[in-house]
Every structure is written in C-alpha cells, then in structure tokens.
C-alpha cells in the first residue's frame, strides 16, 4: 500500500526518523522575530539554486513550499532526502519525519500543470537555463544566483573622462583587446601602458607640457609589446650599422607612433613605483593600489590611487598677486599648469606703477608686462648747450652743466642728451679749442693740452724737452717752448708706441698725431698651403688681402670618388694621396677617400650628373655624382600590365622596371618543326620559347650525308668530311671541312 499525503496520518506522531549522516537541520524563524523579512529557504539537492518566496510578515500567510506550524513558518525540506511533512494525530502538520519509502510518497499532480519541472530544474540544466518559461521574479532570482563567468568582475562606475573610462574598461568585462594580438587583456595578465611613467618617456622630449602628445595611454600585453619593441630596435640598429653608423635602435608605440629607445623590461604598475603588482580585489587591475606617484608639473601629488590614463587636473588652491600687486587672486593650481588657458590676473584697477621716467605713474588698467613708455614730451638741452631737442619724459641721463661767463655771469642748465657737435669750447689759452664730442663742460676753462707746462717730453716720450738732450733731436729744434702755439719738437728715435689694430709697435720716427698703419710684412700661406706670400700687416688686418690664392689645381678626388677636383688653390688639396706608380696603383693612391667632401663649404661636392643606369634599366640617375648604389627609380606607370597569356594582371601604380611573373603555362603557338612544346611558364618578349629538345635526322651543310640523332633546334650540322667542291678556278677542289657558305677563291699558286 502506497503512502500518500492523505494517509500519512497513520504514522504515529512519536515516530522518529532514524539517525543518518545526511540529516540536515533547518533553521526555523518565527514571524515575531523577523516580521518584515522573507523566510530564506535552503538549497535543495538536485534542484539548482532557487530562492522561494517566504512570509511577508503576515502570521497566517504561507509562501510557496512553506508550512505554518504552531505560529511559525517552516522551510520546505529538500526533495529526495527521505524526509516528508506528515500530519499528526491532532491534525497538525509535523515536519522532519523520515518515511521508509519516500519514493512512493507522490503528491497529486495538477491536471493543468505542464509536464516540466518548472523552477525545480536539475543542477546541470540550471547552468544552461534549460527550463521552460518562468516568471519574471523566478528568472531574476535564478540569474542572480548563477555563477559569474568572470572571476575578477566588479562594478565600476563609468565616467566622462579618459581615466575613468580606462579604469572601467580594465575592471569590467568584456575586457579591452590588446592592439597587437587582438586578445582580451585579463586582469591577471602582465601589461604595459603607454604613459610617461618610469622608462616610458618618448624621444621627442620629456617636457611635461607635452604630456598628452607624447603618449596615448593604451594598454598592451607585456609579452606582445616586448616582442614588438625588441624586434624594431634590432632592425633599426642593424640598418644603422649597415650604413656604418653606430646608433641605437628605436621603436614606435603602435597606438600613438611616439619614438622610444628603452624596451619594456618588466611588469610595472601604472605609476611606475611597484614591480609585479599583485591583483587586489578592490583595486584597479594592474595597479599597485597605492597613491599615484606620477610627478606632475605643478609639484603636487596626484589625489588618486595608482591609475591608468592621465592624472586629473590639480585642484590645490594657490594665491597669486595681480599684475600691479594690489590684490591677491585665488586660483586652482591646474589653471597655472603649462599648456593650460592663460589666466587673467588683472584686478581691473588702475595700475599706478612708476613709469621709466620716474616722474609719472601708469594710468592703464592692471596689465601684464612692463608699462608703456611715458607719453609726456619735454624740450631739453644737450650737454654742450648748443642744441635743443624734444624728447620723451625720462629720456637720457640728466647732468648738471655750469659755465662761468667772462663778465661774471653764471649759466646753468640740465643736459639730457649728447648732440652730434664737438664741444669746441676754448681752453685757458684762448687759442685752442676742445675737439671732443659733446660733453658736460667745466665751470672754468681747462688748461691747454699743448701748454709748455704739460708737454715736457717728445711725442714718443723717450726724451725730455731739455737742452741736455739736444743730441737726440734734429738740428734747429726748439727745446725751450714758451707758448702753447710753439711747435712740439720730435726726436730722432723710433716711435715704438703700440698700435691699436695689431700686436706690433709703430715703426715710424717720432711724430705728432696718430700713428700710421702698420707696415710690417707678414708671410702668409695660400689657401691650399702649397705656396706663401708676403702681405702688409695693415692690409691683412683690414681684410683686403685675406684670401691668398695660387695657380695650382687640386689633384684630389671629389665626393663621388670618380672625378678630380681641378679647383685652383683648393683648401682640401692636402687629401690627395701621393701619386706613385701607374694605372690602378696610382688611381688607388689618389682616390683614397676618408670623409673628403663632407666639409661645411662643400668644395669637394661633385657638380656633375651621375648618369648611371638605375635598377629599372630604363632611366639614368639624375642626381649629383655620388658613391654607392643609386636610389631607386621614382617613375611609375598608371596603366595595368598584363602578361602574354593575359592570366596575370598588375594593377597601377606600377614602379618602373617591374617584371611580371606569370606562373601559368605558355600559350604561344607550337614550334614550326611539329614536335610538341616543352612545358614551361608564360614569358614575355623578347625571350623565346625553349628550343626543341627532340632528336632528328638532318642533312649536313655540304649536302653529302644525313646526320642522325641531331638536336632538332640545331641549325648548322656538319658531317666532318672534306667539302670537295670544285673551286672557281676549275682545277682545284675545296679542302675545307663540311660548311654551308661559299668555298671562296682558290688559294693555290
């Protein structure tokens, strides 16, 4: 007899289920303890992860699958565990009783219920959402309890700036793809970010002003970027080495194309402070979770934790004075960063600074930079007092000028500028005047510089104007001067005063006035250094005879290495090697080239055209004659090229000299001999088809014999016998071997 829920009253209330290791205890919560919370159900074995609706606080309300027993809500027992809910003797439902044969206790099925398990799907079916249509509440609960496909998934809000977008992309699946391998960048994989941290600075400059232009903040797999950069560095270094230059290689970022030299050598966090950062649960992947240590142009630290992308603008408030210094302006530090929009610090008040004239103040509104010049005009007098001029206020240097007149009157004025006139004020002698340019005069006339009291020696200063030194002066020299108008006697010695333009001394006889130009002759080499020439020192200093040229042609080779310089007095003639031997030895001696022509003047640059045939075979090099291989031909054709058979077509543009290679069989007509063609690829004119390889019998050139097993393509066939034809003389026969041309005249005498 089967045990059904209707006949379960036959079981005694005191019947206890047998002890078992699989027996589970279920929590029972009364409505009085949690009147507002739903009752949590346990996970049923074999039914997936489902959440049943519990009580909502009503004491007598039951959720699906729950029982109300003595004012409490019991959770349903797991199916298949051997336990069931039975009715006691008093009619109340008692849970936790074990039935001997639980498989036979089958609840009655509803006739309208579909033939499926509904929310009670199998555990395997729950993974694939194998159940039929469910209610929205049940579908939401099952989706929330399913296993997450990403182990490191976390909710990160998405912002509008680049940094927030990068953090959201690296933390939230689907993760971004590596631009090199196009595979997703998992949080646990080592990465490299194109930033300005550590050794990631570009070659274009390390200025923080150009931070946004030197990097693109793109994240790559570390393995991908190491292979990319190391290969590029090696190829460029090999290319420089092939050209004979020892330069380091470089590589470009695939995202922004900025040049770099350093190859990424390890896994570093975004700010570059920690190597091999560990993956933290609440931190951004690939970061060290510490405060960002990336330097900023203002000097303040970044307020964010280690992050991808650029640091946010600095929000520290700074205090700066306005342009005139009257008020203090409060600004954000980011507003003063290099590259930002220039901030106007004007206080909108009158500047009030002293102008350059120190007499007036600036009346403009508070402005940057220096104040404008004073617009007030003054009429001032020069230092010597001969000219007046209208100048700006504060122009020139003020100097007090005082002159005592002959009648005792005193003339005073303030000089502000120097005019173009000479002073021309008389000395105390009244005969000579001052020849200096305009300058502040003295109040009283100065003593005459030619006064006998001031001139005590000859102009060269070697002998005193005393009768004791009469022997050193020419005859009839007046050594006893009584007036400033008396001539100054000169001695018979050499002047020897140092000259101004050179390091020599005056070689003239003692004289008055300025010394004449230097007349010493100098020996100077020509431009090529082969000859020398005597040049006057004064001419050499003035530059009139600086270029000294000879008539010897230069025998050195030009930069091309083929043509001789032949320039007269070439400064690079010393590079020509000694002309020893003849032929190749001499050419090798004179053609040695170690950087000749690489000078700044370009004297050995060849001005002749190269003229060599380019690689295309159609054009010649039009550049200056040079060493090494000519550049490739830059001519192109914009018409398509097809092979003879038409199976292979090259689309324009086509570089000059391009040869089309067709892999299809040749479609030309068969050979005239009638033998089948040899299998070969399509070819262009004028290349003929391969000759016929078959053997045939052919008549020899003299026509006497038929030669067997001769290649069909062979035109001239000889039998090897003597020709024997009668010559033109009519008496002798041709003694030549078998031939096809005329026998020729008789050579017998």
PEGICOR-V925962 format. One record per residue. N is the residue number from 0. RES is the residue in one letter. SS is DSSP state (h for helix, s for strand, l for the rest). D_CENTER is the distance of its C-alpha to the mean C-alpha in Angstrom with 1 decimal. Layout:
N_RES_SS_D_CENTER ; N_RES_SS_D_CENTER
This chain:
0_X_l_90.4 ; 1_X_l_86.9 ; 2_X_l_85.7 ; 3_X_l_84.3 ; 4_X_h_83.2 ; 5_X_h_86.6 ; 6_X_h_88.6 ; 7_X_h_86.5 ; 8_X_h_89.1 ; 9_X_h_91.2 ; 10_X_l_88.9 ; 11_X_l_90.2 ; 12_X_l_88.2 ; 13_X_l_88.7 ; 14_X_l_87.3 ; 15_X_l_84.3 ; 16_X_l_81.5 ; 17_X_l_81.3 ; 18_X_l_78.8 ; 19_X_l_75.6 ; 20_X_l_72.2 ; 21_X_l_70.5 ; 22_X_l_72.2 ; 23_X_l_69.8 ; 24_X_l_70.5 ; 25_X_l_69.4 ; 26_X_l_68.8 ; 27_X_l_71.2 ; 28_X_s_70.3 ; 29_X_s_72.9 ; 30_X_l_72.4 ; 31_X_l_73.6 ; 32_X_l_70.7 ; 33_X_l_67.9 ; 34_X_l_69.3 ; 35_X_l_66.0 ; 36_X_l_64.0 ; 37_X_l_64.2 ; 38_X_l_65.6 ; 39_X_l_63.1 ; 40_X_l_64.1 ; 41_X_l_63.5 ; 42_X_l_61.5 ; 43_X_l_64.0 ; 44_X_l_64.0 ; 45_X_l_63.0 ; 46_X_l_62.3 ; 47_X_l_58.5 ; 48_X_l_57.0 ; 49_X_l_58.9 ; 50_X_l_59.8 ; 51_X_l_63.3 ; 52_X_l_64.2 ; 53_X_l_66.4 ; 54_X_l_68.7 ; 55_X_l_67.6 ; 56_X_l_70.1 ; 57_X_l_73.3 ; 58_X_l_75.7 ; 59_X_l_77.4 ; 60_X_l_74.4 ; 61_X_l_73.1 ; 62_X_l_69.7 ; 63_X_l_69.5 ; 64_X_l_70.5 ; 65_X_l_71.8 ; 66_X_s_75.4 ; 67_X_s_77.1 ; 68_X_s_79.5 ; 69_X_l_81.5 ; 70_X_l_79.1 ; 71_X_s_76.0 ; 72_X_s_73.3 ; 73_X_s_72.8 ; 74_X_l_69.7 ; 75_X_l_70.4 ; 76_X_l_70.9 ; 77_X_l_68.6 ; 78_X_l_70.0 ; 79_X_l_71.2 ; 80_X_l_71.8 ; 81_X_l_75.6 ; 82_X_s_76.1 ; 83_X_s_77.5 ; 84_X_s_78.8 ; 85_X_s_82.6 ; 86_X_s_85.3 ; 87_X_l_87.6 ; 88_X_l_91.3 ; 89_X_l_91.0 ; 90_X_l_88.7 ; 91_X_l_85.4 ; 92_X_s_82.4 ; 93_X_s_81.6 ; 94_X_s_78.2 ; 95_X_s_77.4 ; 96_X_s_80.4 ; 97_X_s_79.8 ; 98_X_l_81.5 ; 99_X_l_82.9 ; 100_X_l_81.5 ; 101_X_h_78.6 ; 102_X_h_77.8 ; 103_X_h_81.1 ; 104_X_l_80.4 ; 105_X_l_78.8 ; 106_X_l_78.4 ; 107_X_l_79.8 ; 108_X_l_77.3 ; 109_X_l_77.0 ; 110_X_l_78.0 ; 111_X_l_75.2 ; 112_X_l_72.4 ; 113_X_l_70.1 ; 114_X_l_70.1 ; 115_X_l_66.9 ; 116_X_l_65.9 ; 117_X_l_64.0 ; 118_X_l_62.1 ; 119_X_l_63.6 ; 120_X_l_61.4 ; 121_X_l_60.9 ; 122_X_h_58.0 ; 123_X_h_56.4 ; 124_X_h_56.9 ; 125_X_h_55.3 ; 126_X_h_52.0 ; 127_X_l_51.9 ; 128_X_l_53.6 ; 129_X_l_56.5 ; 130_X_l_59.0 ; 131_X_l_60.3 ; 132_X_l_59.9 ; 133_X_l_59.9 ; 134_X_l_60.2 ; 135_X_h_57.1 ; 136_X_h_57.9 ; 137_X_h_58.3 ; 138_X_h_55.1 ; 139_X_h_53.1 ; 140_X_h_54.6 ; 141_X_h_54.1 ; 142_X_h_50.4 ; 143_X_h_49.9 ; 144_X_h_51.5 ; 145_X_l_49.8 ; 146_X_l_47.3 ; 147_X_l_43.7 ; 148_X_l_41.5 ; 149_X_l_38.5 ; 150_X_l_39.3 ; 151_X_l_36.6 ; 152_X_l_37.0 ; 153_X_l_37.3 ; 154_X_l_37.5 ; 155_X_l_34.4 ; 156_X_l_34.5 ; 157_X_l_31.8 ; 158_X_l_30.4 ; 159_X_l_28.6 ; 160_X_l_25.4 ; 161_X_h_22.4 ; 162_X_h_23.4 ; 163_X_h_27.0 ; 164_X_h_26.0 ; 165_X_h_23.9 ; 166_X_h_26.8 ; 167_X_h_29.3 ; 168_X_h_27.5 ; 169_X_h_27.2 ; 170_X_h_30.7 ; 171_X_l_32.7 ; 172_X_l_33.4 ; 173_X_l_32.4 ; 174_X_l_29.2 ; 175_X_l_25.8 ; 176_X_s_24.7 ; 177_X_l_22.0 ; 178_X_l_19.6 ; 179_X_l_19.9 ; 180_X_l_23.6 ; 181_X_l_24.8 ; 182_X_l_27.2 ; 183_X_s_28.0 ; 184_X_l_26.4 ; 185_X_l_29.6 ; 186_X_l_29.9 ; 187_X_l_31.2 ; 188_X_l_28.3 ; 189_X_l_25.5 ; 190_X_s_22.2 ; 191_X_s_18.5 ; 192_X_s_16.8 ; 193_X_l_13.1 ; 194_X_l_13.6 ; 195_X_l_13.2 ; 196_X_l_16.3 ; 197_X_l_17.1 ; 198_X_l_14.6 ; 199_X_l_12.1 ; 200_X_l_9.9 ; 201_X_l_6.1 ; 202_X_l_5.2 ; 203_X_l_4.3 ; 204_X_l_7.9 ; 205_X_l_10.7 ; 206_X_l_12.6 ; 207_X_h_14.6 ; 208_X_h_14.9 ; 209_X_h_11.6 ; 210_X_h_12.4 ; 211_X_h_12.8 ; 212_X_h_9.6 ; 213_X_h_7.5 ; 214_X_l_9.8 ; 215_X_l_12.5 ; 216_X_l_15.3 ; 217_X_l_16.3 ; 218_X_s_18.7 ; 219_X_s_19.1 ; 220_X_s_21.9 ; 221_X_h_21.2 ; 222_X_h_22.8 ; 223_X_h_20.7 ; 224_X_h_17.3 ; 225_X_h_18.6 ; 226_X_h_19.8 ; 227_X_h_16.7 ; 228_X_h_14.4 ; 229_X_h_17.2 ; 230_X_h_18.0 ; 231_X_h_14.5 ; 232_X_h_14.3 ; 233_X_h_17.8 ; 234_X_h_17.5 ; 235_X_h_14.8 ; 236_X_h_16.7 ; 237_X_h_19.8 ; 238_X_h_18.6 ; 239_X_h_17.8 ; 240_X_h_21.1 ; 241_X_h_22.9 ; 242_X_l_21.9 ; 243_X_l_23.3 ; 244_X_l_20.3 ; 245_X_l_19.7 ; 246_X_l_16.0 ; 247_X_l_14.5 ; 248_X_l_13.1 ; 249_X_l_9.8 ; 250_X_s_9.5 ; 251_X_s_7.8 ; 252_X_l_9.6 ; 253_X_l_12.4 ; 254_X_l_12.5 ; 255_X_l_9.3 ; 256_X_l_7.2 ; 257_X_l_4.3 ; 258_X_s_4.0 ; 259_X_s_7.2 ; 260_X_l_10.2 ; 261_X_l_13.0 ; 262_X_l_15.0 ; 263_X_l_16.8 ; 264_X_l_20.3 ; 265_X_l_22.4 ; 266_X_l_23.4 ; 267_X_s_22.6 ; 268_X_l_23.5 ; 269_X_l_21.2 ; 270_X_l_21.6 ; 271_X_l_21.1 ; 272_X_l_24.7 ; 273_X_l_26.6 ; 274_X_s_26.3 ; 275_X_l_28.0 ; 276_X_l_28.9 ; 277_X_l_32.3 ; 278_X_l_32.9 ; 279_X_l_35.0 ; 280_X_l_37.2 ; 281_X_l_36.4 ; 282_X_l_32.8 ; 283_X_l_29.6 ; 284_X_l_28.8 ; 285_X_l_26.3 ; 286_X_l_26.8 ; 287_X_l_28.8 ; 288_X_l_31.0 ; 289_X_l_30.8 ; 290_X_s_29.7 ; 291_X_l_25.9 ; 292_X_l_24.7 ; 293_X_l_21.2 ; 294_X_l_21.1 ; 295_X_l_21.0 ; 296_X_l_20.6 ; 297_X_l_24.3 ; 298_X_l_25.4 ; 299_X_l_27.5 ; 300_X_l_27.2 ; 301_X_l_26.4 ; 302_X_l_29.8 ; 303_X_l_28.8 ; 304_X_s_29.1 ; 305_X_l_26.1 ; 306_X_l_24.4 ; 307_X_l_21.4 ; 308_X_l_19.4 ; 309_X_l_18.9 ; 310_X_l_21.8 ; 311_X_l_24.4 ; 312_X_l_24.9 ; 313_X_l_27.1 ; 314_X_l_30.7 ; 315_X_l_32.3 ; 316_X_s_34.5 ; 317_X_s_34.3 ; 318_X_s_36.8 ; 319_X_s_36.0 ; 320_X_s_38.5 ; 321_X_l_38.6 ; 322_X_l_38.0 ; 323_X_l_41.6 ; 324_X_l_42.0 ; 325_X_l_45.0 ; 326_X_l_43.5 ; 327_X_s_41.0 ; 328_X_s_38.5 ; 329_X_s_37.4 ; 330_X_s_33.8 ; 331_X_s_31.5 ; 332_X_h_28.8 ; 333_X_h_26.1 ; 334_X_h_27.4 ; 335_X_h_26.4 ; 336_X_l_22.9 ; 337_X_l_20.1 ; 338_X_l_19.0 ; 339_X_l_22.3 ; 340_X_l_25.1 ; 341_X_l_27.0 ; 342_X_l_30.3 ; 343_X_l_33.5 ; 344_X_l_35.6 ; 345_X_l_38.5 ; 346_X_l_41.9 ; 347_X_l_43.5 ; 348_X_l_46.1 ; 349_X_s_47.1 ; 350_X_l_45.0 ; 351_X_l_47.9 ; 352_X_l_46.1 ; 353_X_s_47.8 ; 354_X_l_46.8 ; 355_X_l_46.1 ; 356_X_l_49.8 ; 357_X_l_50.8 ; 358_X_l_53.6 ; 359_X_l_52.2 ; 360_X_s_49.9 ; 361_X_l_47.0 ; 362_X_l_48.4 ; 363_X_l_45.1 ; 364_X_s_43.8 ; 365_X_l_41.5 ; 366_X_l_38.3 ; 367_X_l_35.1 ; 368_X_l_34.9 ; 369_X_l_37.8 ; 370_X_l_41.1 ; 371_X_l_42.2 ; 372_X_l_44.6 ; 373_X_l_48.2 ; 374_X_l_49.9 ; 375_X_l_53.3 ; 376_X_s_54.8 ; 377_X_s_57.3 ; 378_X_s_59.6 ; 379_X_s_59.6 ; 380_X_s_61.2 ; 381_X_s_59.8 ; 382_X_l_60.7 ; 383_X_l_63.5 ; 384_X_l_64.9 ; 385_X_l_65.1 ; 386_X_l_62.5 ; 387_X_s_61.5 ; 388_X_s_58.2 ; 389_X_s_56.7 ; 390_X_s_53.4 ; 391_X_s_51.3 ; 392_X_l_52.4 ; 393_X_l_51.2 ; 394_X_l_50.5 ; 395_X_l_51.3 ; 396_X_l_53.0 ; 397_X_l_56.5 ; 398_X_s_59.1 ; 399_X_s_62.9 ; 400_X_s_65.0 ; 401_X_s_68.8 ; 402_X_s_71.3 ; 403_X_s_75.0 ; 404_X_l_77.2 ; 405_X_l_80.4 ; 406_X_l_82.6 ; 407_X_l_81.1 ; 408_X_l_78.8 ; 409_X_s_75.3 ; 410_X_s_72.3 ; 411_X_s_69.2 ; 412_X_s_65.9 ; 413_X_s_62.2 ; 414_X_s_59.9 ; 415_X_s_56.4 ; 416_X_s_55.0 ; 417_X_l_55.7 ; 418_X_l_57.3 ; 419_X_l_57.2 ; 420_X_l_60.9 ; 421_X_s_62.3 ; 422_X_l_64.4 ; 423_X_l_67.7 ; 424_X_l_69.7 ; 425_X_s_72.9 ; 426_X_l_73.3 ; 427_X_l_76.5 ; 428_X_l_78.3 ; 429_X_l_78.0 ; 430_X_l_77.4 ; 431_X_l_73.7 ; 432_X_s_70.8 ; 433_X_l_67.3 ; 434_X_l_64.7 ; 435_X_l_61.6 ; 436_X_s_59.2 ; 437_X_l_59.8 ; 438_X_l_60.1 ; 439_X_l_62.1 ; 440_X_l_65.7 ; 441_X_l_68.0 ; 442_X_l_71.0 ; 443_X_l_73.4 ; 444_X_l_73.2 ; 445_X_l_71.6 ; 446_X_l_73.6 ; 447_X_l_73.4 ; 448_X_l_71.0 ; 449_X_l_73.6 ; 450_X_l_76.4 ; 451_X_l_78.5 ; 452_X_l_77.8 ; 453_X_l_74.1 ; 454_X_l_74.2 ; 455_X_l_75.8 ; 456_X_s_74.1 ; 457_X_l_73.3 ; 458_X_l_69.9 ; 459_X_l_68.4 ; 460_X_l_69.8 ; 461_X_l_71.6 ; 462_X_l_75.2 ; 463_X_s_77.0 ; 464_X_l_79.1 ; 465_X_l_82.3 ; 466_X_h_85.4 ; 467_X_h_85.0 ; 468_X_h_82.0 ; 469_X_h_83.8 ; 470_X_h_83.3 ; 471_X_h_79.5 ; 472_X_s_79.8 ; 473_X_l_81.1 ; 474_X_l_84.8 ; 475_X_l_85.9 ; 476_X_l_82.8 ; 477_X_l_83.7 ; 478_X_l_82.6 ; 479_X_l_84.5 ; 480_X_l_82.5 ; 481_X_l_84.1 ; 482_X_l_82.0 ; 483_X_l_78.3 ; 484_X_l_79.2 ; 485_X_l_80.4 ; 486_X_l_78.1 ; 487_X_l_76.0 ; 488_X_l_77.3 ; 489_X_l_74.9 ; 490_X_s_75.5 ; 491_X_l_75.5 ; 492_X_l_72.5 ; 493_X_s_68.9 ; 494_X_l_66.6 ; 495_X_l_63.8 ; 496_X_l_61.9 ; 497_X_s_58.0 ; 498_X_l_56.3 ; 499_X_l_53.3 ; 500_X_l_51.1 ; 501_X_l_51.4 ; 502_X_l_52.6 ; 503_X_l_56.1 ; 504_X_s_59.3 ; 505_X_l_61.6 ; 506_X_l_64.0 ; 507_X_l_66.5 ; 508_X_s_69.9 ; 509_X_l_70.1 ; 510_X_l_69.5 ; 511_X_l_69.0 ; 512_X_l_65.9 ; 513_X_l_62.3 ; 514_X_l_61.8 ; 515_X_l_61.3 ; 516_X_l_58.1 ; 517_X_l_57.6 ; 518_X_l_59.5 ; 519_X_l_58.6 ; 520_X_s_57.4 ; 521_X_s_54.2 ; 522_X_s_53.4 ; 523_X_s_49.9 ; 524_X_s_48.4 ; 525_X_l_47.2 ; 526_X_l_43.6 ; 527_X_l_43.8 ; 528_X_l_45.9 ; 529_X_l_48.8 ; 530_X_l_51.4 ; 531_X_s_52.2 ; 532_X_s_53.7 ; 533_X_s_55.6 ; 534_X_s_54.1 ; 535_X_s_55.6 ; 536_X_h_53.6 ; 537_X_h_53.8 ; 538_X_h_52.4 ; 539_X_h_49.5 ; 540_X_h_48.6 ; 541_X_h_48.8 ; 542_X_l_46.5 ; 543_X_l_49.0 ; 544_X_l_49.3 ; 545_X_l_45.8 ; 546_X_l_45.1 ; 547_X_l_47.6 ; 548_X_l_47.6 ; 549_X_l_49.8 ; 550_X_l_50.9 ; 551_X_l_49.6 ; 552_X_s_47.1 ; 553_X_l_44.1 ; 554_X_l_44.5 ; 555_X_l_40.9 ; 556_X_s_38.9 ; 557_X_l_36.0 ; 558_X_l_32.4 ; 559_X_l_33.6 ; 560_X_l_36.0 ; 561_X_l_38.8 ; 562_X_l_40.1 ; 563_X_s_41.7 ; 564_X_l_40.6 ; 565_X_l_44.2 ; 566_X_l_43.0 ; 567_X_s_45.7 ; 568_X_l_45.0 ; 569_X_l_41.4 ; 570_X_l_39.7 ; 571_X_l_38.1 ; 572_X_h_41.5 ; 573_X_h_41.6 ; 574_X_h_39.2 ; 575_X_l_42.0 ; 576_X_l_43.6 ; 577_X_l_47.3 ; 578_X_l_49.2 ; 579_X_l_51.3 ; 580_X_l_52.9 ; 581_X_l_52.8 ; 582_X_l_50.9 ; 583_X_h_47.9 ; 584_X_h_48.2 ; 585_X_h_48.1 ; 586_X_h_45.2 ; 587_X_h_43.3 ; 588_X_h_44.3 ; 589_X_h_43.2 ; 590_X_l_40.2 ; 591_X_l_38.4 ; 592_X_l_34.8 ; 593_X_l_32.6 ; 594_X_l_29.9 ; 595_X_l_32.5 ; 596_X_l_31.1 ; 597_X_l_27.7 ; 598_X_l_29.1 ; 599_X_l_27.9 ; 600_X_l_31.0 ; 601_X_l_30.7 ; 602_X_l_34.5 ; 603_X_l_34.3 ; 604_X_l_32.0 ; 605_X_l_34.3 ; 606_X_l_35.2 ; 607_X_l_37.0 ; 608_X_s_35.7 ; 609_X_l_34.9 ; 610_X_l_37.2 ; 611_X_l_36.5 ; 612_X_s_36.8 ; 613_X_l_33.6 ; 614_X_l_33.1 ; 615_X_l_34.5 ; 616_X_l_37.8 ; 617_X_l_38.4 ; 618_X_l_36.5 ; 619_X_s_35.9 ; 620_X_l_32.9 ; 621_X_l_32.8 ; 622_X_l_30.3 ; 623_X_s_31.6 ; 624_X_l_33.2 ; 625_X_l_30.8 ; 626_X_l_30.7 ; 627_X_l_29.7 ; 628_X_l_29.3 ; 629_X_l_29.1 ; 630_X_l_26.3 ; 631_X_l_27.2 ; 632_X_l_29.4 ; 633_X_l_27.7 ; 634_X_l_30.9 ; 635_X_s_31.3 ; 636_X_s_34.4 ; 637_X_l_34.6 ; 638_X_l_37.9 ; 639_X_l_38.3 ; 640_X_s_39.8 ; 641_X_s_42.6 ; 642_X_l_44.4 ; 643_X_l_48.1 ; 644_X_l_49.2 ; 645_X_l_46.8 ; 646_X_l_45.5 ; 647_X_l_41.9 ; 648_X_s_40.0 ; 649_X_s_36.4 ; 650_X_l_34.9 ; 651_X_l_33.1 ; 652_X_l_30.8 ; 653_X_s_31.9 ; 654_X_s_30.6 ; 655_X_l_33.2 ; 656_X_l_35.1 ; 657_X_l_34.6 ; 658_X_l_37.6 ; 659_X_l_38.9 ; 660_X_l_40.2 ; 661_X_l_42.8 ; 662_X_l_44.0 ; 663_X_l_47.2 ; 664_X_s_50.6 ; 665_X_l_51.7 ; 666_X_l_53.9 ; 667_X_l_55.6 ; 668_X_l_59.4 ; 669_X_l_61.4 ; 670_X_l_62.6 ; 671_X_l_65.8 ; 672_X_l_67.6 ; 673_X_l_67.8 ; 674_X_l_66.2 ; 675_X_l_63.4 ; 676_X_l_59.8 ; 677_X_l_57.6 ; 678_X_l_54.9 ; 679_X_l_51.6 ; 680_X_s_48.4 ; 681_X_l_48.0 ; 682_X_l_47.2 ; 683_X_l_46.7 ; 684_X_l_48.9 ; 685_X_l_50.1 ; 686_X_l_50.0 ; 687_X_l_53.4 ; 688_X_l_54.5 ; 689_X_l_55.5 ; 690_X_l_59.1 ; 691_X_l_61.9 ; 692_X_l_62.3 ; 693_X_l_65.9 ; 694_X_s_69.0 ; 695_X_s_71.8 ; 696_X_s_75.0 ; 697_X_s_74.9 ; 698_X_s_77.4 ; 699_X_l_76.8 ; 700_X_l_76.3 ; 701_X_l_79.9 ; 702_X_l_81.1 ; 703_X_l_83.5 ; 704_X_l_81.9 ; 705_X_s_79.6 ; 706_X_s_76.8 ; 707_X_s_75.8 ; 708_X_s_72.5 ; 709_X_s_70.4 ; 710_X_s_66.8 ; 711_X_l_67.1 ; 712_X_l_64.3 ; 713_X_l_66.0 ; 714_X_l_67.6 ; 715_X_l_69.7 ; 716_X_l_72.2 ; 717_X_l_74.6 ; 718_X_l_77.7 ; 719_X_l_78.0 ; 720_X_l_81.5 ; 721_X_s_82.9 ; 722_X_l_82.8 ; 723_X_l_86.6 ; 724_X_l_86.6 ; 725_X_s_89.1 ; 726_X_l_87.6 ; 727_X_l_88.4 ; 728_X_l_91.2 ; 729_X_l_93.2 ; 730_X_l_94.2 ; 731_X_l_91.1 ; 732_X_s_88.7 ; 733_X_l_84.9 ; 734_X_l_84.0 ; 735_X_l_80.2 ; 736_X_s_78.8 ; 737_X_l_78.2 ; 738_X_l_76.1 ; 739_X_l_75.4 ; 740_X_l_75.5 ; 741_X_l_78.6 ; 742_X_l_80.6 ; 743_X_l_80.7 ; 744_X_l_83.7 ; 745_X_l_86.2 ; 746_X_l_85.5 ; 747_X_l_89.0 ; 748_X_l_91.1
